[in-house]
Amino acid sequence: MSYFNFISRFLFLLTVLFVGMGASPAEADKKHVIKFATLAPEGSSWMKSMRGLAKKVKKATDGHVTFRFYPGGVSGDEKDVIRKMRIGQLHGAGFTGVGLGQILPEVRVLDLPFLFNTDEEIQHIYSKMSDYYSARYEDKGYVLLGWVPVGWVHFFSRHPIRTVDDLRQSKSWMWEGDPLVEQAYEGLGVQPIPLSITDVLLSLQTGMVDTVYSSTQGALALQWFTKVKHVTRLRMGYATGGVLISKKKFDKLPQPYQTAVKKIATECLLELVQLIQEDNLKAHKVLEKNDVKWVGLPDEKEMGRFREAGAAARKNMAGKYFPPELLGRVLGHLKEFRHR
């Protein structure tokens, strides 16, 4: 065999090998940088976990897939991040339910107010609905790498919130463009003040708003706890969250790298969920040390008024933001779990 024929055959076999692995030689050598944004600040469990994920991905892909992070909201509110992902300035992000819902409104079923009672109920619904939502995000042009719920949401306020009337008399913030909270507040007769999440701290400082809602860890990370005096035992709901990557960017990764990213993300995000739950519990003690006082649960009559508002929100949103059949499916899974 001539030297030329030997080299030709060798290159052919090498190409076949890489195609079988899902990557051409050129693709295997290409560097892929995933630009990733999040509201979570540097030093938080969120960012520590994401940097750990990035380190593992870099090692698994021999340095060919790396992450460049934009933490602490430097890329703007979640709607700004989505816009930048659509034009390719960013490729991935960690979102709360608000951002997830701007892409796929029906995901907000998981955020419905006064719907869940326990962590076990939530885990059951996630296990039942995860495949459905993954497929729907793919249809929208995104890859769902995993769920990272924010946690239970409480009211943080200057004045104690014990009743629906207390909430009505407050200057309540609402995340601008969030139809779910808008509907819940409408059911409660509350006139909220819509603001971007990045404007909330300043608005608390100036007195433009005096009541906000957040997980306990979120209130710490965003420094909102420094401007309030009370936090409710009442939980408004359970805030979902997740990590998305642009499908256009993800599809540019060779198949072996896609597999590695998904596998590592699944492992790291499951660990992060546990960390966030622990951080939310630890935050309870930090709030108490900083003289943020807990407000006891409302009496049964007032609890009924809050639950009615949640039911009204579900009714008003069904058919507009998510199919009634989807809501029925979730409620069915919930009923089944509760009657075990």
Secondary structure, 3 states (H helix, E strand, C coil): CCHHHHHHHHHHHHHHHHHHHCCCHHHHHCCEEEEEECCCCCCCHHHHHHHHHHHHHHHHCCCCEEEEEECCCCCCCHHHHHHHHHCCCCCEEEEEHHHHHHHCHHHHHHHCCCCCCCHHHHHHHHHHHHHHHHHHHHHHCEEEEEECCCEEEEEEECCCCCCHHHHHHCCEEEECCCHHHHHHHHHHCCCCEEECHHHHHHHHHHCCCCEEEECHHHHHHCCHHHHCCEEEEEEEEEECEEEEEEHHHHCCCCHHHHHHHHHHHHHHHHHHHHHHHHHHHHHHHHHHHCCCEEECCCCHHHHHHHHHHHHHHHHHHECCCECHHHHHHHHHHHHHHHCC
